[in-house]
Amino acid sequence: MTFQDKLFIKDHVKSFLHIPLNFGKVMVKNMEMIQQAGALPGEPLMLSDEKSLWGSDIYIAVSKEVPGAEMVKISGTFLTKVFEGPYKDAGKWAQQMKAYVKSKAKEIRKMYFFYTTCPKCAEFYGKNYTVILAKI
């Protein structure tokens, strides 16, 4: 997968041991700004940079600049892999992704998580898919 200047809102979610504490509040704030700006993308995408036990940066794809939001553009080529299971396995998935990228004779420059469902949805549907995007 390749992104060329893909536009995102960037925000921060506080966490405790990678468990988000204010995710809902951050999402409501950003979605209101996106809707007011008429910037909903055709294909929704939200990436998470699980950079610390205490917080993560989230990137919400948008179709245009959103006033009052921190805007970033992401470019690069990414290897992707889908994982299924409980969120607590994310550390294992990250290690498996590193091995996968290495098996392709590539090096990870950045790793993002795309959580396809929230915990309640995963429980309802009985499946929890997460896609890891490794920038190479």
KEKE-3310 file (N, C-alpha, C; in steps of 0.2 Angstrom, whole numbers, plus 5000, padded with zeros to 4 digits):
npx = (5004:5003:5005:5003:5006:4994:4981:4978:4970:4979:4980:4980:4979:4977:4984:4984:4995:4994:4980:4967:4962:4954:4949:4936:4931:4941:4939:4925:4927:4935:4928:4917:4923:4928:4916:4909:4918:4915:4923:4923:4930:4930:4933:4934:4947:4958:4972:4983:4997:5005:5015:5019:5017:5009:5002:4995:4997:4984:4978:4967:4960:4956:4946:4950:4958:4955:4949:4956:4962:4976:4985:4992:5002:5004:5016:5022:5028:5020:5020:5007:4998:4986:4978:4970:4961:4961:4963:4974:4984:4991:5005:5011:5007:5014:5027:5027:5024:5036:5045:5039:5041:5055:5057:5054:5065:5066:5065:5058:5052:5042:5027:5010:4994:4978:4964:4950:4938:4929:4931:4918:4911:4919:4916:4902:4902:4910:4923:4939:4948:4963:4974:4990:5001:5016:5028:5040)
npy = (4994:5011:5028:5044:5059:5058:5065:5069:5071:5074:5068:5066:5052:5048:5035:5020:5008:5005:5005:5014:5029:5041:5040:5040:5054:5061:5057:5061:5075:5077:5071:5080:5091:5087:5084:5097:5104:5098:5087:5073:5058:5047:5034:5028:5029:5026:5028:5022:5026:5018:5023:5023:5017:5025:5033:5037:5042:5047:5046:5053:5050:5062:5072:5085:5100:5104:5116:5122:5110:5099:5096:5083:5076:5060:5050:5036:5019:5005:4989:4978:4968:4957:4954:4944:4943:4946:4963:4963:4955:4963:4967:4955:4954:4965:4960:4949:4956:4963:4952:4948:4958:4958:4946:4949:4956:4969:4985:4991:5008:5015:5011:5008:5005:4999:4998:4989:4987:4993:4988:4984:4982:4971:4961:4960:4955:4944:4943:4951:4961:4967:4978:4980:4992:4994:5005:5005)
npz = (5000:4996:5001:4996:5002:5010:5019:5036:5052:5066:5083:5101:5112:5129:5138:5149:5151:5138:5137:5131:5138:5136:5124:5118:5120:5113:5100:5098:5098:5087:5077:5076:5072:5060:5053:5053:5045:5033:5029:5028:5023:5008:5011:5027:5038:5052:5060:5072:5082:5093:5103:5116:5133:5139:5131:5114:5098:5087:5070:5059:5044:5032:5020:5017:5023:5040:5050:5065:5069:5071:5057:5047:5034:5027:5019:5010:5007:5012:5021:5024:5036:5042:5058:5070:5085:5103:5109:5119:5113:5105:5107:5104:5090:5085:5086:5078:5066:5064:5062:5050:5041:5041:5035:5022:5018:5022:5031:5045:5046:5053:5062:5061:5069:5063:5070:5067:5073:5088:5105:5110:5099:5093:5103:5100:5087:5088:5082:5080:5071:5067:5058:5054:5048:5041:5039:5026)
capx = (5000:5007:5001:5006:5003:4988:4979:4975:4970:4983:4978:4984:4975:4980:4983:4987:4998:4991:4973:4965:4958:4950:4948:4929:4931:4945:4935:4919:4929:4938:4923:4913:4927:4928:4909:4908:4922:4913:4929:4923:4933:4926:4935:4936:4954:4961:4978:4986:5004:5006:5022:5021:5012:5005:4998:4996:4995:4980:4978:4961:4960:4951:4947:4953:4960:4950:4951:4957:4965:4983:4985:4998:5002:5008:5018:5027:5025:5018:5018:5002:4996:4979:4979:4964:4961:4960:4968:4979:4989:4994:5012:5013:5006:5020:5033:5026:5025:5043:5047:5036:5044:5062:5057:5054:5071:5064:5066:5052:5053:5036:5022:5004:4989:4972:4959:4944:4932:4930:4930:4911:4909:4922:4912:4896:4903:4914:4929:4942:4953:4968:4978:4996:5004:5023:5031:5046)
capy = (5000:5017:5034:5050:5065:5057:5070:5066:5075:5071:5070:5061:5049:5046:5028:5017:5002:5005:5005:5021:5032:5047:5039:5043:5061:5063:5055:5065:5081:5077:5070:5086:5096:5085:5085:5104:5106:5094:5084:5066:5055:5042:5028:5030:5026:5029:5024:5023:5025:5016:5025:5023:5014:5030:5037:5035:5047:5044:5049:5051:5052:5067:5074:5092:5103:5105:5122:5120:5103:5098:5092:5080:5072:5054:5047:5031:5013:5001:4982:4977:4961:4957:4950:4943:4941:4951:4968:4961:4952:4968:4967:4949:4956:4969:4956:4945:4961:4964:4946:4947:4963:4956:4940:4952:4959:4976:4987:4996:5014:5017:5006:5010:5000:5001:4994:4989:4987:4995:4982:4982:4979:4965:4957:4958:4951:4938:4944:4957:4961:4973:4978:4983:4995:4995:5009:5003)
capz = (5000:4996:5002:4994:5005:5013:5024:5042:5058:5072:5090:5106:5117:5135:5140:5154:5149:5131:5137:5130:5144:5134:5117:5116:5120:5108:5094:5097:5097:5081:5072:5076:5068:5053:5050:5052:5039:5027:5027:5029:5017:5005:5014:5033:5040:5058:5062:5079:5083:5100:5104:5123:5137:5142:5126:5107:5093:5082:5064:5056:5037:5030:5013:5016:5029:5045:5054:5072:5070:5069:5051:5044:5028:5028:5013:5010:5006:5018:5021:5029:5039:5047:5064:5073:5092:5108:5109:5123:5109:5101:5107:5100:5083:5083:5085:5072:5060:5063:5058:5043:5037:5040:5030:5015:5017:5022:5038:5047:5048:5057:5062:5063:5070:5061:5073:5063:5077:5095:5110:5111:5092:5093:5107:5097:5081:5089:5079:5081:5066:5067:5052:5055:5043:5043:5033:5024)
cpx = (5005:5002:5006:5003:4996:4986:4976:4975:4975:4981:4981:4978:4979:4979:4986:4989:4994:4983:4971:4960:4953:4949:4941:4929:4935:4942:4929:4922:4931:4933:4918:4917:4927:4921:4907:4912:4920:4919:4929:4926:4929:4927:4937:4943:4956:4966:4980:4993:5005:5013:5024:5015:5007:5001:5000:4994:4990:4979:4971:4961:4954:4952:4949:4955:4954:4953:4951:4960:4972:4983:4992:4997:5007:5009:5022:5023:5025:5017:5012:5001:4990:4980:4972:4965:4960:4965:4974:4985:4993:5002:5015:5013:5012:5026:5033:5026:5032:5046:5045:5040:5052:5062:5056:5060:5070:5065:5060:5055:5048:5031:5016:4999:4982:4967:4952:4937:4934:4929:4923:4909:4912:4918:4906:4897:4907:4921:4932:4948:4957:4973:4984:4999:5011:5026:5038:5050)
cpy = (5006:5023:5040:5057:5064:5061:5067:5072:5071:5073:5065:5059:5047:5039:5026:5010:5000:5004:5012:5023:5038:5046:5042:5050:5064:5062:5060:5072:5082:5076:5076:5091:5094:5086:5093:5107:5102:5090:5076:5063:5049:5036:5030:5026:5030:5025:5026:5022:5024:5017:5024:5019:5019:5035:5035:5041:5044:5049:5048:5054:5057:5069:5081:5094:5104:5110:5120:5114:5103:5093:5089:5076:5066:5051:5041:5024:5008:4993:4981:4969:4962:4952:4949:4940:4947:4956:4967:4958:4957:4968:4961:4951:4960:4965:4952:4950:4962:4958:4946:4952:4961:4950:4943:4956:4967:4978:4992:5002:5017:5011:5009:5004:5003:4996:4994:4989:4990:4988:4980:4979:4972:4960:4955:4954:4945:4938:4950:4957:4968:4973:4982:4986:4997:4999:5007:5007)
cpz = (5000:4997:5000:4997:5007:5019:5030:5047:5063:5078:5094:5111:5123:5136:5146:5152:5142:5131:5137:5136:5141:5127:5114:5115:5115:5101:5093:5095:5089:5075:5071:5071:5061:5049:5049:5046:5033:5024:5028:5023:5015:5009:5021:5035:5046:5060:5069:5080:5091:5102:5111:5127:5140:5137:5119:5103:5088:5076:5060:5049:5036:5023:5011:5023:5033:5050:5061:5074:5068:5063:5049:5038:5029:5021:5014:5008:5012:5017:5026:5031:5043:5052:5067:5080:5097:5108:5113:5119:5105:5101:5103:5092:5081:5082:5079:5065:5059:5060:5051:5038:5036:5035:5023:5014:5017:5030:5039:5049:5053:5057:5065:5064:5067:5064:5069:5067:5084:5099:5110:5104:5091:5097:5103:5091:5082:5086:5080:5076:5067:5061:5055:5049:5045:5037:5032:5020)
residu = (MET:THR:PHE:GLN:ASP:LYS:LEU:PHE:ILE:LYS:ASP:HIS:VAL:LYS:SER:PHE:LEU:HIS:ILE:PRO:LEU:ASN:PHE:GLY:LYS:VAL:MET:VAL:LYS:ASN:MET:GLU:MET:ILE:GLN:GLN:ALA:GLY:ALA:LEU:PRO:GLY:GLU:PRO:LEU:MET:LEU:SER:ASP:GLU:LYS:SER:LEU:TRP:GLY:SER:ASP:ILE:TYR:ILE:ALA:VAL:SER:LYS:GLU:VAL:PRO:GLY:ALA:GLU:MET:VAL:LYS:ILE:SER:GLY:THR:PHE:LEU:THR:LYS:VAL:PHE:GLU:GLY:PRO:TYR:LYS:ASP:ALA:GLY:LYS:TRP:ALA:GLN:GLN:MET:LYS:ALA:TYR:VAL:LYS:SER:LYS:ALA:LYS:GLU:ILE:ARG:LYS:MET:TYR:PHE:PHE:TYR:THR:THR:CYS:PRO:LYS:CYS:ALA:GLU:PHE:TYR:GLY:LYS:ASN:TYR:THR:VAL:ILE:LEU:ALA:LYS:ILE)
# end
